[in-house]
Amino acid sequence: AKDYTIKMANSAARQSSPGNGLTCYALTHEFTQPCGGSVHACPLEEVRKNKKPVVVEHIHRNRNGDVRNIEIHAYPILDRKGNVIQMIEHCLDITDRKRAEDVIREQNERLRELDRMKSIFVSTAAHELRTPLNSILCFSEILLTKKMNRERHNRFLKIINEGAHGLAKLIDELLDVSRIESERRYKIKKVPVELREVILGSVNSFEAQTDKHDFEVNIPRDLALVQADKHKISQVMDNLVGNAVKFSPVGGKIMVAAEQVDGEMKISVADNGMGIPKKDLPHIFDRFYRADNASTRTAAGMGLGLAIAKYVVESHGGKIWAESEVGKGSTFCFTLPLRGVMSKRGRKMS
């Protein structure tokens, strides 16, 4: 037992081990001396010292050079005086079990993260739905119970109308996410679309709503048509331009551009707002995700708009991404393929 010489080894042990030596460390690891130090503790050495069974997990290489997870059961054989005279080592290959455990662990972590994000989302959704609803209830109650001049009356009606539109937008986002999750119910209907018209429509809409931002638009007049769902692409533009307005300071500039690049139409929306932390960039298109900085904590929204935009763009065969630096603003870009669409000059794009 002291020199770890093998008295007997079955065929499975010899076939699965890389070495051919007469000692356990030579057979199992092709070592010239017993295990220990930086490699791993020797279970047989522990059995020899403590005279008790040991169960440990080690990483071994088999005869083919493959790395395997091995569960080792080592037992002492004692003489009448209690001395260890021999030891038995039983090895189980648990590689498949460990891999399955890793998969289950990763899945559980993803489920916990999803559950956490959904909890945050439910809380956020309740707050976001309640905010416009409070305005509607409050000002409609005033209109019903108090007399006022026409100017004030119209101002309250405008607040109610804006609250109703905000509520409708939030509900539409919830319905869109529900349709996306069921896939079959979220339909993309592609037709030739004047992308310039869609972009300008979105920019003009937000420009009319605010006098606190400067808009700069760079779109060629002969911009090619795209094969797209006009309503869905308008939704993407509204989300990107709306976010630029929402997260830009008073007096900030919002730049919208479109250009044809390598058989694709590239659209970009840039702002000089607070920017997005680097750690958040990989996740901003995830459902329910909201970047953890001061601007997003105070801004309205449920964290669904970018997830919907990503689904819409990818359903059109395009890509969407963001570039940002904290303190310097963000640029959101997406592409739409031009293949099979007629250009303004009547040529088919290939």
HULINNOR-V212043 format. One record per pair of residues at least 24 apart in sequence whose C-alpha atoms are under 7 Angstrom apart, sorted by the first residue. I is the first residue (numbers start at 1). J is the second residue. D is the distance in whole Angstrom. If there is no record, write none. Layout:
BEGIN
I;J;D / I;J;D
END
This chain:
BEGIN
1;85;6 / 1;86;5 / 1;87;6 / 16;62;5 / 16;63;6 / 17;62;5 / 17;63;5 / 18;61;7 / 18;62;5 / 18;63;4 / 43;74;7 / 44;74;6 / 47;74;7 / 47;75;7 / 47;76;6 / 48;76;7 / 48;84;6 / 51;76;6 / 51;84;7 / 52;76;6 / 68;93;7 / 68;95;6 / 69;93;6 / 69;94;5 / 69;95;5 / 70;94;6 / 117;288;6 / 117;289;7 / 118;288;7 / 121;288;6 / 121;302;7 / 124;302;6 / 125;302;6 / 128;300;7 / 128;301;7 / 129;167;6 / 132;163;4 / 132;164;7 / 132;166;6 / 132;167;6 / 133;163;7 / 135;160;6 / 135;163;6 / 136;160;5 / 136;163;6 / 173;304;7 / 177;308;7 / 188;229;6 / 189;229;5 / 190;227;6 / 190;228;4 / 190;229;5 / 191;227;5 / 191;228;5 / 191;229;6 / 192;225;6 / 192;226;6 / 192;227;5 / 192;228;6 / 193;225;5 / 193;226;5 / 193;227;6 / 193;228;6 / 193;230;6 / 194;225;5 / 194;226;7 / 195;225;6 / 195;226;7 / 196;223;7 / 198;234;6 / 199;237;7 / 202;234;7 / 202;237;6 / 202;238;6 / 203;241;7 / 212;250;5 / 212;251;5 / 213;250;6 / 213;251;5 / 213;252;5 / 213;253;6 / 214;251;7 / 214;252;6 / 214;253;5 / 214;254;6 / 215;253;6 / 215;254;5 / 215;255;6 / 216;254;6 / 216;255;5 / 216;256;6 / 217;255;6 / 217;256;5 / 217;257;6 / 218;256;6 / 218;257;5 / 218;258;7 / 219;257;6 / 219;258;5 / 222;344;6 / 224;343;5 / 224;344;6 / 225;341;6 / 225;342;6 / 225;343;6 / 225;344;7 / 226;338;6 / 226;341;6 / 227;341;6 / 228;316;7 / 232;312;7 / 236;309;5 / 239;305;6 / 240;269;7 / 241;269;7 / 244;270;7 / 244;271;6 / 247;273;6 / 247;274;7 / 247;295;6 / 248;272;6 / 248;273;4 / 248;274;7 / 249;273;6 / 263;337;7 / 263;338;6 / 263;339;7 / 264;335;6 / 264;336;6 / 264;337;4 / 264;338;5 / 265;335;5 / 265;336;5 / 265;337;6 / 265;338;7 / 266;333;7 / 266;334;6 / 266;335;4 / 266;336;7 / 267;333;6 / 267;334;5 / 267;335;6 / 268;331;7 / 268;332;6 / 268;333;4 / 268;334;7 / 269;331;6 / 269;332;5 / 269;333;6 / 270;330;6 / 270;331;4 / 270;332;6 / 271;329;5 / 271;330;6 / 271;331;6 / 272;328;6 / 272;329;4 / 272;330;7 / 273;327;7 / 273;328;6 / 273;329;4 / 273;330;7 / 274;326;6 / 274;327;5 / 274;328;6 / 274;329;5 / 275;324;6 / 275;325;5 / 275;326;4 / 275;327;6 / 275;328;6 / 275;329;4 / 275;330;5 / 276;324;6 / 276;325;6 / 276;326;5 / 276;330;7 / 277;325;7 / 277;326;6 / 285;310;7
END
